[in-house]
Amino acid sequence: MHIEPNDLLLFAQVVDAGSFSRAAERAGLPKSTVSRRVALLEAQLGERLLLRTTRKLTVTDFGHSVLEHAHQVMAEVDAAAALAQQRQVEPSGRLRVSMPADFANIVLAQLLSDFIARHPAITLELDLSPRRVDLIGENFDLALRMGELPDDASLAAHRLAAFTGGLYAAPAYLKRRGTPQEPEALMEHDALCLLTRSGEPGRWVLTRGEARWEGIPAARATANSPDLLMRMARDGAGIFAGGHHFAAPYVQRGELKPLLEDWQLPPAVAWAVFPGRRLMPARTRVFLDALQAEFSGPRCQAAIEQHQRARRQERVQRA
């Protein structure tokens, strides 16, 4: 037997209002609809709930028993509405977020600190492991993911930003091994490669206008941490292919130099991914809003401009 909760609510409203007409008016429905839904509820339950006369309604003994449950349903609906309203006023609760550790430490550390200061009723729980978590199965509210996303009808995604990248090496390494002038020369150099999800070093793909080069240089080291590989490149271990946002501080300090600057890595898109079939909690909404504001705001734009200035200065010095 399937009982429609809305029919229980209508039945309670009819009893509380004392008539079908007043209940229909309060519910914003035609009187015929209310009468039909209550009659259907009686048919499903197999007994009369109300005795109708032209002058009054009388609740049967069975109807009083059902009314108690109907009022409980009404109380739960009111409580849920009150909770939702309160959360819209002040988002609260535990917010579980998964994101790459390097991205959290280098790009989003200030945002995360600002967020918990702005929302004291939210407890932020971060998973910074490199694995791709099961958002629904592990009860995560949101994940920040890079690159292409697999098709998954149970998830929704919002594009946050696209990060460009290039090649970098330490001056000491270039003095020892020479500076590659064309992508093909990379095959003779030591590479520091990011691991793919298959556990293999990722292919290097470089583009310059319509031109395209692909290859897998000899990997002297592989890791799933861009920041670690960047530090190894700073120490002269080899050439690193990664995001400009990771390299900018090292370039400013003269610890790394950009290579083959006319060639670019394909942009890496950052996505906010979240369960698509759930009503988004207010705590998730304000965090998503904070991410969007960060990537389109002055702090992110200043970092981009800072990187562009560093690249211009490098070109001037070479000239």
C-alpha positions as CSV (number, residue, x, y, z in Angstrom):
1,M,0.0,0.0,0.0
2,H,1.4,3.4,-1.0
3,I,0.1,6.4,0.9
4,E,0.7,9.8,-0.6
5,P,2.0,12.1,2.2
6,N,0.4,15.1,0.6
7,D,-3.0,13.5,0.9
8,L,-2.4,13.0,4.7
9,L,-1.6,16.7,4.9
10,L,-4.8,17.7,3.0
11,F,-6.8,15.4,5.3
12,A,-5.4,17.1,8.4
13,Q,-6.0,20.6,6.9
14,V,-9.7,19.7,6.2
15,V,-10.2,18.6,9.8
16,D,-8.3,21.6,11.2
17,A,-10.2,24.0,9.0
18,G,-13.6,22.4,9.6
19,S,-14.6,22.3,6.0
20,F,-13.4,21.3,2.5
21,S,-13.9,24.9,1.3
22,R,-11.7,26.6,3.9
23,A,-9.0,23.9,3.6
24,A,-9.0,24.3,-0.2
25,E,-8.7,28.1,0.2
26,R,-5.7,27.7,2.6
27,A,-4.0,25.2,0.4
28,G,-4.6,27.2,-2.8
29,L,-6.4,24.3,-4.5
30,P,-9.8,23.8,-6.0
31,K,-12.3,22.3,-3.5
32,S,-13.0,19.5,-5.9
33,T,-9.3,18.5,-5.9
34,V,-9.2,18.5,-2.1
35,S,-12.3,16.3,-1.9
36,R,-11.0,13.9,-4.5
37,R,-7.6,13.5,-2.8
38,V,-9.3,12.8,0.6
39,A,-11.6,10.3,-1.1
40,L,-8.7,8.6,-2.7
41,L,-6.9,8.4,0.7
42,E,-10.0,6.7,2.2
43,A,-10.1,4.2,-0.7
44,Q,-6.5,3.4,-0.2
45,L,-6.9,2.9,3.6
46,G,-10.2,1.0,3.1
47,E,-12.2,2.9,5.7
48,R,-14.0,6.2,6.1
49,L,-12.1,9.0,7.6
50,L,-14.9,11.6,7.5
51,L,-18.7,11.5,7.6
52,R,-20.0,14.3,5.4
53,T,-23.3,16.0,5.7
54,T,-24.5,19.3,4.3
55,R,-24.0,21.0,7.6
56,K,-20.9,19.5,9.1
57,L,-18.0,17.0,9.0
58,T,-17.6,14.3,11.5
59,V,-14.3,12.5,12.0
60,T,-14.6,8.8,12.4
61,D,-12.8,6.8,15.1
62,F,-10.5,5.5,12.5
63,G,-10.1,9.1,11.2
64,H,-8.9,10.3,14.6
65,S,-6.2,7.6,14.6
66,V,-5.1,8.6,11.1
67,L,-5.3,12.3,12.1
68,E,-2.6,11.8,14.7
69,H,-0.2,10.5,12.1
70,A,-1.2,13.2,9.7
71,H,-0.4,15.8,12.3
72,Q,3.0,14.2,12.8
73,V,3.7,14.5,9.1
74,M,2.6,18.1,9.2
75,A,5.0,18.8,12.1
76,E,7.9,17.2,10.3
77,V,7.2,19.2,7.2
78,D,7.1,22.4,9.2
79,A,10.3,21.5,11.0
80,A,12.1,20.8,7.7
81,A,10.9,24.1,6.3
82,A,12.1,25.9,9.5
83,L,15.5,24.2,9.3
84,A,15.9,25.1,5.6
85,Q,15.0,28.7,6.3
86,Q,17.5,28.9,9.2
87,R,20.2,27.5,7.1
88,Q,19.6,30.0,4.4
89,V,20.0,32.7,7.0
90,E,23.2,31.2,8.5
91,P,24.7,28.3,6.6
92,S,25.9,25.7,9.1
93,G,27.0,22.1,9.6
94,R,29.9,20.0,8.4
95,L,31.1,20.7,4.8
96,R,33.1,17.8,3.4
97,V,35.3,18.8,0.4
98,S,37.9,16.9,-1.6
99,M,40.6,18.7,-3.6
100,P,44.3,18.1,-4.7
101,A,46.7,18.9,-1.8
102,D,49.0,21.1,-4.0
103,F,46.0,23.1,-5.2
104,A,44.8,23.7,-1.7
105,N,48.2,24.7,-0.3
106,I,49.3,26.9,-3.2
107,V,46.2,28.4,-4.7
108,L,43.4,28.2,-2.2
109,A,45.0,28.4,1.3
110,Q,44.0,32.0,1.8
111,L,40.4,31.4,0.6
112,L,40.0,28.5,2.9
113,S,41.1,30.6,5.9
114,D,38.8,33.4,4.9
115,F,35.9,31.0,4.4
116,I,35.9,29.5,7.9
117,A,36.4,33.0,9.4
118,R,33.3,34.3,7.4
119,H,31.2,31.3,8.3
120,P,31.8,30.3,11.9
121,A,28.8,27.9,12.0
122,I,30.4,25.7,9.2
123,T,32.9,23.1,10.0
124,L,35.2,22.5,7.0
125,E,36.5,19.0,6.5
126,L,39.1,18.7,3.7
127,D,40.3,15.5,2.0
128,L,43.6,16.3,0.3
129,S,44.4,12.8,-0.9
130,P,45.2,12.3,-4.6
131,R,42.4,9.6,-5.0
132,R,39.2,10.5,-6.7
133,V,36.6,10.2,-3.9
134,D,33.1,8.8,-4.4
135,L,31.1,11.9,-3.6
136,I,27.8,10.2,-3.0
137,G,29.0,6.9,-1.5
138,E,31.4,8.7,0.9
139,N,29.0,11.6,1.6
140,F,31.1,14.5,0.3
141,D,29.5,17.8,-0.5
142,L,31.9,18.9,-3.2
143,A,35.1,18.0,-4.9
144,L,37.5,20.2,-6.9
145,R,38.9,18.3,-9.9
146,M,41.3,19.1,-12.7
147,G,41.1,18.2,-16.3
148,E,38.5,16.1,-18.2
149,L,35.6,14.6,-16.2
150,P,34.1,11.2,-16.8
151,D,30.4,11.0,-17.7
152,D,28.4,10.5,-14.5
153,A,24.7,11.2,-14.5
154,S,24.6,11.3,-10.7
155,L,27.0,14.3,-10.5
156,A,26.9,18.0,-11.7
157,A,29.9,20.1,-12.4
158,H,30.6,23.9,-12.5
159,R,33.6,25.2,-14.5
160,L,35.8,27.4,-12.3
161,A,38.9,28.4,-14.3
162,A,41.4,27.2,-16.9
163,F,45.1,27.2,-15.9
164,T,47.8,27.5,-18.5
165,G,51.2,26.0,-18.1
166,G,54.7,25.5,-19.6
167,L,58.2,24.1,-19.1
168,Y,60.6,25.1,-16.3
169,A,64.1,24.2,-15.2
170,A,66.7,25.6,-12.8
171,P,69.6,27.8,-14.1
172,A,72.0,25.2,-12.7
173,Y,70.4,22.4,-14.7
174,L,70.4,24.4,-17.9
175,K,74.1,25.3,-17.4
176,R,74.9,21.7,-17.0
177,R,72.7,20.2,-19.7
178,G,72.0,23.1,-22.1
179,T,68.7,24.9,-23.0
180,P,66.4,23.0,-25.4
181,Q,65.5,25.2,-28.4
182,E,62.8,23.0,-29.9
183,P,60.4,20.5,-28.4
184,E,62.2,17.5,-30.0
185,A,65.3,18.4,-27.9
186,L,63.3,17.5,-24.8
187,M,63.8,13.8,-25.5
188,E,67.5,14.3,-24.7
189,H,66.8,15.8,-21.3
190,D,65.8,14.7,-17.8
191,A,62.0,15.0,-17.2
192,L,60.1,15.3,-13.9
193,C,56.7,13.9,-14.8
194,L,53.3,13.9,-13.2
195,L,51.7,10.5,-12.8
196,T,48.5,9.7,-14.6
197,R,45.7,7.8,-12.9
198,S,46.9,4.6,-14.6
199,G,50.2,5.0,-12.8
200,E,52.2,5.9,-15.9
201,P,54.1,9.2,-16.6
202,G,51.8,11.6,-18.5
203,R,52.6,12.6,-22.1
204,W,53.9,16.1,-22.6
205,V,51.7,17.9,-25.2
206,L,52.9,21.4,-26.4
207,T,51.2,23.7,-28.8
208,R,52.2,26.8,-30.7
209,G,49.4,28.1,-32.8
210,E,48.4,25.3,-35.1
211,A,51.6,23.4,-34.4
212,R,51.5,20.5,-31.9
213,W,54.2,18.3,-30.3
214,E,53.7,15.2,-28.2
215,G,56.3,13.0,-26.4
216,I,57.3,11.2,-23.2
217,P,60.8,12.4,-22.3
218,A,62.9,10.1,-20.1
219,A,61.4,10.5,-16.7
220,R,64.1,10.9,-14.0
221,A,61.3,11.1,-11.4
222,T,57.5,10.7,-11.4
223,A,55.1,11.8,-8.7
224,N,51.5,12.8,-8.2
225,S,52.5,16.1,-6.6
226,P,53.2,19.1,-8.9
227,D,54.6,21.0,-5.9
228,L,57.2,18.3,-5.1
229,L,58.2,18.1,-8.8
230,M,58.5,21.8,-9.0
231,R,60.8,21.8,-5.9
232,M,62.9,19.1,-7.5
233,A,63.2,21.2,-10.6
234,R,64.3,24.1,-8.5
235,D,67.1,21.9,-7.1
236,G,68.3,21.0,-10.6
237,A,66.9,17.5,-11.0
238,G,65.3,18.1,-14.4
239,I,62.7,19.9,-16.4
240,F,59.1,20.2,-15.1
241,A,56.0,20.6,-17.2
242,G,53.3,22.3,-15.1
243,G,51.1,25.2,-14.3
244,H,52.4,28.8,-14.4
245,H,50.6,29.4,-11.1
246,F,52.9,26.8,-9.4
247,A,56.1,28.2,-11.0
248,A,55.5,31.9,-10.6
249,P,57.1,32.3,-7.1
250,Y,60.2,30.3,-8.2
251,V,60.6,32.4,-11.3
252,Q,60.3,35.6,-9.4
253,R,63.1,34.5,-7.1
254,G,65.3,33.4,-10.0
255,E,65.2,29.8,-9.0
256,L,63.5,28.6,-12.2
257,K,63.5,29.7,-15.8
258,P,60.7,29.2,-18.3
259,L,61.7,27.2,-21.4
260,L,60.3,27.2,-25.0
261,E,58.1,30.1,-24.1
262,D,56.3,30.2,-27.5
263,W,55.0,26.7,-26.7
264,Q,52.2,26.1,-24.2
265,L,50.7,23.1,-22.3
266,P,47.0,22.6,-22.9
267,P,45.0,24.5,-20.3
268,A,44.0,22.5,-17.3
269,V,40.4,23.2,-16.3
270,A,39.4,23.3,-12.7
271,W,35.9,22.0,-11.9
272,A,33.7,22.0,-8.8
273,V,31.8,18.7,-8.8
274,F,28.9,17.9,-6.5
275,P,25.9,15.5,-6.3
276,G,23.5,16.4,-9.0
277,R,20.3,14.9,-7.7
278,R,20.3,16.5,-4.2
279,L,19.1,19.8,-3.1
280,M,22.3,21.7,-2.6
281,P,22.8,22.6,1.1
282,A,23.4,26.3,1.9
283,R,26.8,25.5,3.2
284,T,27.8,24.0,-0.2
285,R,26.3,26.9,-2.0
286,V,28.3,29.5,-0.1
287,F,31.5,27.5,-0.6
288,L,30.8,27.3,-4.4
289,D,30.1,31.0,-4.5
290,A,33.4,31.6,-2.7
291,L,35.3,29.5,-5.2
292,Q,33.7,31.4,-8.1
293,A,34.5,34.7,-6.5
294,E,38.1,33.7,-5.9
295,F,38.9,32.7,-9.5
296,S,37.2,35.7,-11.0
297,G,38.3,38.1,-8.2
298,P,41.3,40.5,-7.7
299,R,43.5,38.0,-5.9
300,C,43.5,35.5,-8.7
301,Q,43.8,38.3,-11.4
302,A,46.7,39.8,-9.5
303,A,48.5,36.4,-9.6
304,I,48.0,36.2,-13.3
305,E,49.3,39.7,-13.9
306,Q,52.2,39.0,-11.7
307,H,53.1,36.0,-13.8
308,Q,52.8,37.9,-17.0
309,R,55.1,40.6,-15.7
310,A,57.7,38.0,-14.7
311,R,57.5,36.5,-18.2
312,R,58.0,40.0,-19.8
313,Q,60.9,40.8,-17.6
314,E,62.5,37.4,-18.5
315,R,62.2,38.2,-22.2
316,V,63.7,41.7,-21.7
317,Q,66.7,40.3,-19.8
318,R,67.3,37.7,-22.6
319,A,67.1,40.4,-25.2
